[in-house]
Amino acid sequence: MHPLPDHRGGPTAIRGGGERAAKPLNPIALLAVRVAAYEELARHGATEHERQRATELAAALRRRLLTERATEPFDWAVLPTPGTGGHGKARYEAMLAISSAYGCTQATYPAGMSPRDPSGGYELRFGGPASLVQQVAEVLPGFLEEIEEAAKSATRAYGQYLKTLPEDDHDPRWRTGMSRRFRRDYMVAYGRQLSYRILTGDRDRSPAPLDAGPGAAHVSGHGFLPIDGQDG
């Protein structure tokens, strides 16, 4: 892990308006995703032969990845995640999962420091080869927007579901707090599902809806960096 980046070095700031249009994936990001996918297959493959082959491919690609990483300067980027509604940490954790899935390094913090800013939001600091960081920085705001839309829709459905429960199930005065907690948990889980889809290359199916009761609404995922190319 790399230490907290020095702001004097001028890490790239991400100010929103993420670009979700499909574009060829950065070669280093492509390798990182393929390594992670093979490592996942090595752990959970259906047969011993499949697991062994995945282990070999992952090792070969990891060596290639280390070589590719050494050819570019290391850079940092910063993504502010607002604390609106008290959900800053949930947004931060969702973005952390997605940037890690693309092979970015996460900042570490010494005792007494944290990614939280004075306004209640959080700042995600991630690093890696400069071209990788730049491209991941372009797509993260789009993922955050998607998560916000999905969480808002699911929380509305959850609120309606609570109203259908028997009177002795809960005190109606608790509903605001229950919905707030549901939204936080939903955002984190949705981000982790998106990161899993990145790792597995499964971009053709949106994340499975999280259960908010009968008829829960769900916004489908979109905006993935395309993962193309042949293994080897």
Stockholm file with secondary structure:
# STOCKHOLM 1.0

chainA/1-232         MHPLPDHRGGPTAIRGGGERAAKPLNPIALLAVRVAAYEELARHGATEHERQRATELAAALRRRLLTERATEPFDWAVLPTPGTGGHGKARYEAMLAISSAYGCTQATYPAGMSPRDPSGGYELRFGGPASLVQQVAEVLPGFLEEIEEAAKSATRAYGQYLKTLPEDDHDPRWRTGMSRRFRRDYMVAYGRQLSYRILTGDRDRSPAPLDAGPGAAHVSGHGFLPIDGQDG
#=GR chainA/1-232 SS CCCCCCGGGCCEECCSCCCCSCCCCCHHHHHHHHHHHHHHHHHHCSSHHHHHHHHHHHHHHHHHHHHHHTTSCEEEEEEEECCGGGCHHHHHHHHHHHHHHTTCEECCCCTTCCSBCTTSCEEEEEEEEHHHHHHHHHHHHHHHHHHHHHHHHHHHHHHHHHHTSCTTTSCGGGHHHHHHHHHHHHHHHHHHHHHHHHHHTCCSSCCCCCCCSTTCCCCCCCCCCCCCSCCC
#=GC SS_cons         CCCCCCGGGCCEECCSCCCCSCCCCCHHHHHHHHHHHHHHHHHHCSSHHHHHHHHHHHHHHHHHHHHHHTTSCEEEEEEEECCGGGCHHHHHHHHHHHHHHTTCEECCCCTTCCSBCTTSCEEEEEEEEHHHHHHHHHHHHHHHHHHHHHHHHHHHHHHHHHHTSCTTTSCGGGHHHHHHHHHHHHHHHHHHHHHHHHHHTCCSSCCCCCCCSTTCCCCCCCCCCCCCSCCC
//
